[in-house]
Amino acid sequence: MAKQAKNPKDTYTIMTELVLPNDTNPLNNLMGGRLMHWMDIVSAIAAQKHCNRIVVTASVDNISFQHPIALGDVVTLEAKVTRAFSSSVEVHIVVKGENIPSGKKYPSNSAFFTFVAVDQSGRPIDVPELIPETEEEQELFDGALRRRQLRLVLGKRMKPEEATELKSIFKLDE
């Protein structure tokens, strides 16, 4: 039975957390590990919405820490699936901080996580196709193949000469 294709809006997930003392480092900023934990949760929920299955984290791309989030600030994490492959999905997460008393909102982090959908025995299973609808969704969709090939090359699961999308960026075929 074929799985019905979905669009990124079907996977959109938002999570909000308050930075409490137990979440902070000695500088009273949110610990990176706690933020990564929250990012894993919100992105797993988005992936499960797409797959309608249990998913497991397969990889985490570069997490960029642009701005610290202070004790007492609110953290908003937004996640959505950017592309589906045979048994895996890539999820983009954007993290924003907000100091409610001052009204200041600021970008903090972003990353791409990859999940594999599994059956009850833990074996990978096919996932539904993703159909991008907006220009931004199409850009993320197109970039997902390049990011996937880079992950596979770095993980030694693909030979660099097989990474056709990466080669096209650097015009290595000419």
Backbone as a ProteinNet text record, in pm:
[ID]
protein_1_A
[PRIMARY]
MAKQAKNPKDTYTIMTELVLPNDTNPLNNLMGGRLMHWMDIVSAIAAQKHCNRIVVTASVDNISFQHPIALGDVVTLEAKVTRAFSSSVEVHIVVKGENIPSGKKYPSNSAFFTFVAVDQSGRPIDVPELIPETEEEQELFDGALRRRQLRLVLGKRMKPEEATELKSIFKLDE
[TERTIARY]
85	0	89.5	67.4	147.3	108.5	208.2	183.5	150	55.1	12.6	118	149.6	245.7	191.4	283.4	245.9	321.2	271.8	347	407.1	505.9	573.6	480	369.5	276.8	218.6	207.1	155.2	250.5	376.7	477.1	518.4	469.8	511.7	482.8	586.4	575.6	643.3	578.2	635.4	636.6	744.7	759.7	812.5	760.8	803.3	850	963.2	1021.3	1064	1064.5	1114.8	1250.2	1351.8	1485.8	1486	1498.8	1499	1642.1	1666.3	1802.8	1870.5	1796.4	1855	1897.7	1853.6	1886.2	2010.3	2068.6	2172.1	2313.3	2409.3	2550.7	2591.7	2718.4	2760.6	2744.1	2724.3	2701.1	2551.8	2468.3	2322.7	2263.5	2327	2273.9	2233.5	2138.7	2092.2	2209.7	2221.4	2327.7	2300.9	2407	2394.9	2334.8	2373.1	2320	2169.9	2121.8	1977.7	1903.6	1959.4	1897.7	1896.6	2006.7	2010.1	1905.6	1886.3	1783.1	1645.2	1614.2	1485.4	1472.2	1583.6	1581	1552.9	1610.3	1586.8	1440.1	1381	1240.1	1149	1163.5	1072	1087.8	1211.2	1230.6	1180.4	1191.8	1138	986.1	921.9	776	737.8	808.3	780.4	800.6	908	935.7	827.4	782.3	676.5	545.7	516.2	395.9	399.8	519.7	531.8	520.9	590.9	601.7	487.4	417.4	317.1	377.6	502.3	576.6	674.7	731.1	841.3	960.5	1033	1153.9	1270.4	1389.9	1510.5	1604.9	1678.8	1773.6	1888.7	1915.8	2025.5	2145.7	2121.3	2233.1	2185.8	2283.1	2259.5	2365.9	2321.6	2416.7	2462.2	2549.5	2605.8	2497.9	2512.1	2423.7	2499.6	2448.3	2514.7	2457.7	2543.4	2502.1	2527.9	2423.3	2436	2422.1	2336.8	2306.7	2268.2	2329.9	2292.5	2150.7	2088.4	1953.9	1967.3	1923.6	1946.1	1841.8	1881.2	1791.3	1666	1549.2	1422.3	1366	1447.6	1395.7	1314.1	1231	1148.2	1216.2	1216.7	1275	1161.4	1160.8	1064.2	1140	1102.8	1165.8	1062.3	1096.9	1007.2	1073.9	1001.6	1057.5	960.6	1017.4	935.6	1023.7	963.2	1033.3	1062.6	1186.1	1225.8	1229.2	1252	1254.1	1246.2	1183.3	1176.5	1256.7	1332.3	1405.5	1337.8	1403.7	1332.7	1280.8	1369	1324.4	1360.3	1416.8	1459.9	1395.5	1395.1	1347.1	1445.2	1460.4	1541.2	1445.8	1481.2	1399	1483	1427.5	1495.2	1436.3	1524.3	1480.8	1535.1	1448.4	1487.1	1453.2	1550.2	1532.5	1540.1	1441.8	1439.7	1428.2	1488.9	1477.8	1392.2	1334.2	1252	1261.9	1292.8	1288.8	1154.9	1059.7	922.7	914	977.1	964	1011.6	1120.1	1171.6	1106.8	1041.6	981.4	1083.2	1206.8	1311.8	1303.6	1295.8	1299.9	1425.3	1489	1615	1634.8	1698.5	1731.4	1845.5	1842.1	1945.8	2019	1947.2	2009.3	1928.6	1996.1	1927.6	2008.8	1943.8	2013.5	1923.9	1985.5	1913	1937.6	1829.5	1837.7	1783.1	1835.6	1785.1	1733.6	1617	1553.5	1524.7	1526.9	1488.9	1362.7	1263.1	1140.1	1164.7	1116.5	1139.2	1007.9	1006.5	891.1	906.7	816.9	818.8	944	1011.2	1134.5	1259	1239.6	1352.2	1415.5	1350	1402	1348.4	1433.1	1388.1	1270.5	1177.6	1061.8	1044.8	973.3	949.4	866.3	892.8	819.3	747.4	642.5	570.9	659.1	628.5	695.9	658.6	745.1	716.2	703.2	600.7	578.5	586.3	696.5	708.2	609.8	560.1	461.2	508.7	585.8	630.8	773.8	818.4	955.7	1057	1032.5	1122.6	1126.1	1009.6	1004.9	1080.6	1071.8	1142	1293.5	1339	1482.2	1535.3	1461.3	1502.8	1500.6	1400.6	1386.9	1506.7	1539.9	1652.8	1784.8	1804.3	1927.7	1942.5	1831.5	1835.8	1916.5	1908.6	1984.9	2135.4	2174.6	2317.1	2362.9	2281.1	2317.3	2326	2234.4	2235.5	2362.7	2397.4	2518.3	2642.1	2646.7	2759.5	2767.8	2653.9	2652.4	2703.3	2658.2	2698.6	2847.2	2900.3	3042.9	3125	3087.1	3161.1	3153.9	3042	3025	3083	3149	3211.3	3110	2987.6	2883.7	2858.8	2929.2	2921.5	3059.9	3098.9	3227.1	3209.3	3307.4	3293.5	3259.2	3313.5	3285.2	3140.7	3069.2	2928.1	2833.8	2884.7	2802.8	2777.3	2689.6	2666.6	2615.4	2532	2479.8	2589.9	2680.8	2792.9	2888.7	2914.1	3003.9	2949.9	2817.6	2758.9	2776.4	2778.4	2798.1	2935.7	3035.4	3173.3	3218.1	3123.7	3151.5	3271.2	3272.9	3383.8	3372.7	3258.2	3239.8	3297	3334.6	3381	3525.1
-118.4	0	124.7	213	335.2	433.4	499.6	600.1	731.7	804.3	930.9	1039.1	1112.1	1221.5	1330.8	1403.2	1510.9	1637.2	1749.9	1874.3	1915.2	2004.9	2043.3	2099.7	2161.3	2217.4	2107.3	1985.7	1873.7	1834.3	1873.7	1831.3	1943	2063.6	2179.8	2156	2173.7	2150.5	2265.6	2314.6	2423.2	2380.4	2413.2	2378.9	2502.4	2529.5	2645.9	2600.8	2653.5	2619.9	2748.5	2745.2	2854.6	2812.4	2898	2865.1	2883.6	2774.7	2772.8	2754.2	2779.5	2769	2634.6	2525.6	2393.8	2374.8	2464.2	2455.3	2535.8	2607.3	2705.1	2661.7	2729.5	2711.6	2818.5	2823.7	2923.1	3068.9	3093.3	3230.2	3264.7	3175.2	3191.4	3194.5	3122.2	3103.2	2957.4	2933.1	2798	2710.2	2593.3	2500	2445.5	2432.3	2380.6	2240.9	2157.3	2020.7	2016.3	2105.6	2110.5	2154.7	2255.5	2300.8	2189	2115.8	2005.3	1899.1	1874	1779.3	1826.1	1953.6	2006.6	2002	2031.2	2026.7	1884.9	1786.2	1646.7	1609.7	1656	1625.2	1688.2	1818.5	1885.7	1831.9	1799.9	1748.5	1604.8	1525.8	1389.6	1391.8	1486.1	1497.9	1531.9	1626.5	1662.1	1541.5	1467	1348.6	1243.1	1222.7	1124.6	1167.2	1296.5	1345.5	1309	1319.4	1287.7	1137.1	1059.2	915.4	833.2	888.4	812.2	685.8	694.6	582.1	629.5	534.4	563.1	602.9	704.5	746.1	748.3	726.8	733.4	834.9	905	1004.7	934.9	976.4	918.2	1010.9	1141.9	1236.5	1375.4	1455.3	1595.4	1675.9	1768.2	1853.7	1965.1	2045.8	2157.8	2238.4	2247.9	2334.2	2464	2571.6	2701.2	2776.4	2813.7	2890.7	3037.8	3108.2	3247.5	3346	3313.6	3408.2	3327.9	3354.9	3281.2	3316.5	3221.9	3242.4	3245.9	3354.3	3379.3	3313.7	3296.2	3248.7	3335.7	3273	3345.3	3376.5	3362.4	3386.2	3266.1	3289.4	3185.4	3138	3006.9	2946.3	2890.8	2928.6	2874.1	2794.9	2668.7	2579.9	2545.2	2567.4	2537.9	2434	2327.8	2220	2180.9	2145	2088.2	2002.3	1899.6	1810.1	1886	1871.8	1939.5	1844.9	1714.9	1617.5	1477.3	1389.8	1248.3	1169	1072.4	981.5	845.4	735.9	608.1	574.4	576.9	547	657.7	766.4	874.3	1006.9	1098.5	1234.4	1332.3	1445.9	1554.4	1656.4	1707.6	1806	1930.3	2047.3	2174.4	2233.2	2274.7	2333.8	2475.7	2569.5	2708.4	2739.2	2796.2	2827.6	2978.3	3031.6	3174.9	3193.4	3299.2	3335.7	3460.1	3476	3594.9	3634.5	3761.1	3816.8	3889.8	3830.3	3883.7	4022.8	4048.9	4183.8	4295.7	4271.2	4376.7	4373.7	4261.2	4246.9	4210.7	4181.5	4150.4	4004.4	3983.9	3850.4	3842.4	3726.1	3713.5	3570.9	3558.8	3424.6	3368.3	3238.8	3178.8	3065.5	2970.9	2852	2797.7	2712.6	2635.3	2510.3	2409.3	2284.3	2197.5	2094.4	1990.7	1858.4	1787.9	1654.8	1556.3	1434.4	1329.1	1215.5	1164.4	1054.4	940.4	819.1	701.3	645.2	616.6	554.3	404.2	348.3	205.7	135.5	3.1	-77.1	-122.1	-205.1	-247.6	-327.6	-382.5	-458.4	-371.7	-243	-152.4	-150.7	-213.8	-214.2	-93.9	-31.8	83.4	46.8	142.2	121.8	244.5	226.1	335.4	445.4	568	684.5	753.4	830	902	1008.2	1037.1	1143.6	1278.1	1377.3	1514.3	1601.4	1682.1	1770.2	1915.1	1984.2	2124.8	2209.8	2315.8	2401.3	2544.9	2597.2	2736.4	2740.1	2859.8	2876.1	2836.7	2879.4	2844.1	2693	2628.6	2483.3	2414.2	2466.2	2407.9	2422.8	2538.6	2559	2461	2443.7	2348.5	2205.6	2173.8	2041.9	2013.9	2110.2	2092.9	2079	2161.4	2156.4	2028.6	1962.6	1841.6	1730.5	1719.2	1615.4	1642.5	1768.8	1803.6	1776.5	1815.6	1791	1640.3	1564.3	1418.8	1358.3	1400.4	1346.6	1383.9	1505	1546.1	1459.6	1435.6	1348.9	1209.5	1156.6	1021.7	1014.3	1116.1	1118.8	1129.4	1222.1	1238.9	1114.5	1043.1	919.1	797.9	819.4	713.7	609.4	654.3	565.9	592.6	693.8	725.8	773.4	732.5	779.3	920.2	1008.2	1147	1156.8	1069	1075.6	1038.6	977.4	942.9	1055.5	1155.8	1266.1	1368.3	1334.8	1418.2	1557.6	1570.2	1702.3	1791.2	1733.6	1811.2	1850.3	1757.9	1787.2	1901.9	1907.4	2013.1	2151.2	2159.6	2287.5	2344	2255.1	2298.9	2285.9	2247.1	2231.6	2139.9	2026.8	1931.8	1843.8	1845.9	1763.6	1828.5	1953.7	2025.8	1995.4
0	0	0	-96.2	-107.1	3.8	54.9	158.4	91	146.2	89.2	111.9	6	14.4	106.1	168.1	259.6	223.1	273.5	254.3	389.6	387	512.1	619.2	577.7	678	767.5	713.2	791.5	904.5	892	989.7	1084.2	1059.2	1138.4	1286.5	1367.8	1511.6	1583.8	1687.7	1766.7	1913.6	1980.7	2122.1	2194.1	2311.2	2388.5	2525.7	2567.4	2698.2	2768.1	2899.6	2981.5	3036.7	3025.3	3075.8	3227.1	3297.9	3443.8	3495.6	3624.4	3677.9	3649	3652.9	3628.2	3481.9	3392.8	3250.1	3212.3	3309.3	3275.2	3315.4	3252.9	3285.1	3388	3428.7	3529.1	3484.7	3354.7	3306.3	3301.5	3355.7	3355.7	3215.4	3122.4	2988.1	2971.2	2883.2	2853.9	2811.8	2873	2835.7	2695.2	2616.8	2481	2476.5	2571	2574.5	2599.3	2684.7	2711.7	2585.7	2516.1	2392	2288	2275.1	2178.1	2212.5	2340.6	2384.7	2337.3	2359.3	2316	2163.8	2093.4	1946.8	1897.6	1963.8	1926.7	1946.8	2054.9	2083.2	1978.5	1954	1861.4	1719.6	1679.6	1544.5	1531.5	1636.3	1633.5	1620.5	1687	1675.3	1531.7	1469.7	1329.9	1238.8	1260.7	1179.1	1197.5	1320.9	1345.5	1280.3	1279.4	1211.9	1063.7	1004.4	862.1	837.2	917.7	893.8	952.2	1050.3	1125.1	1184.3	1224.1	1278.3	1383.7	1455.9	1546.9	1460.7	1505.2	1434.3	1532.8	1479	1560.9	1498.2	1581.8	1533.3	1463.4	1339.2	1261.8	1257.4	1247.1	1243.3	1280.7	1321	1353.5	1280.1	1196.7	1126.5	1219.1	1168.9	1242.3	1314.8	1445.1	1523.1	1547.5	1495.1	1508.4	1627.6	1720.7	1837.6	1806.8	1765.9	1723.2	1837.7	1933	2040.8	2164.1	2280.2	2401.1	2445.6	2513.7	2567.7	2719.6	2779.8	2922.3	3012.1	3137.1	3241.8	3242	3244.3	3247.1	3109.6	3004.7	2868.8	2822.4	2723.8	2664.4	2536	2516.2	2397	2311.4	2184.3	2090	1984.9	1969.9	1873.1	1766.5	1641.2	1529.9	1441.5	1408.8	1327.7	1218.1	1101.5	994.8	905.3	848.7	758	629.4	580.2	456.9	337.7	363.7	254.4	312.1	236.2	271.2	169	217.1	129.7	143.2	120	123.9	264.4	364.1	500.8	599.1	548.5	637.4	598.8	695.8	671.9	733.3	666.6	720.5	780.3	898.1	968.1	994.1	964.2	991.6	1118.7	1210.2	1336.2	1345	1381.7	1405.5	1551.1	1622.8	1764.6	1783.1	1856.9	1887.1	2037.4	2085.8	2226.2	2239.2	2357.3	2381.7	2528.5	2550.4	2683.7	2692.6	2759.5	2760.7	2823.5	2940.5	2998.1	2905.3	2831	2742.8	2604.5	2571.7	2439	2331.4	2371.5	2274.4	2230.3	2096.9	2036.6	1951.9	1951.2	1877.4	1828	1710.7	1661.6	1744.5	1770.6	1852.6	1782.1	1726.2	1670.2	1552.7	1475.6	1373.4	1345.5	1291.2	1259.7	1173.4	1118.4	1045.9	1117.2	1148.2	1207.7	1105.2	1105.9	1018.8	1105.3	1068.4	1140.8	1044.3	1097.9	1021.4	1084.3	999.9	1047.5	1061.3	1170.9	1196	1230.7	1204.2	1243	1388.1	1434.2	1575	1610.3	1509	1532.9	1520.8	1489.1	1476.2	1338.5	1240.7	1103.6	1026.6	943.8	864	772.9	759.5	671.7	582	473.4	378.8	442.6	398.1	448.4	332.2	362.3	256.4	191	68.2	-5.9	55.5	39.4	83	-41.1	-47	-161.8	-115.7	-149.6	-110.8	-190.3	-125.7	-191.6	-210.9	-116.5	-127.4	-181.7	-217	-266.4	-158.4	-34.4	75.6	96.9	93.5	109	-3.9	-125	-239.4	-223.1	-172.8	-149	-44.5	64.4	167.2	111.9	32.5	-30.5	-121.2	-207.3	-300.2	-225.2	-122.9	-45.5	35.4	66.1	147.6	81.1	-50.3	-119	-108.3	-120.9	-104.8	38	136.2	276	303.8	245.7	264.5	206.1	85.3	24.1	105.2	157.1	239.8	365.4	431	549.6	515.8	402.3	362.8	328.9	262.1	229.9	358.7	447.2	572.4	659.8	653	730	659.4	546.7	467.1	419.4	395.6	342.8	194.5	139.2	-2.7	-45.2	-164.3	-217.7	-271.6	-250.2	-296.6	-444.9	-526.5	-670.2	-704.5	-610.1	-631.9	-590	-523.3	-470.9	-581.6	-673.5	-792.2	-758.4	-657.5	-619.9	-565.8	-488	-434.5	-546.2	-637.4	-748.9	-833	-850.3	-933.6	-869.8	-737.6	-668.8	-701.4	-698.7	-719.3	-863.8	-951.7	-1095.2	-1117.6	-1045.2	-1056.3	-1180.3	-1247.2	-1366.9	-1491.1	-1482.5	-1603.3	-1633.1
[MASK]
++++++++++++++++++++++++++++++++++++++++++++++++++++++++++++++++++++++++++++++++++++++++++++++++++++++++++++++++++++++++++++++++++++++++++++++++++++++++++++++++++++++++++++++

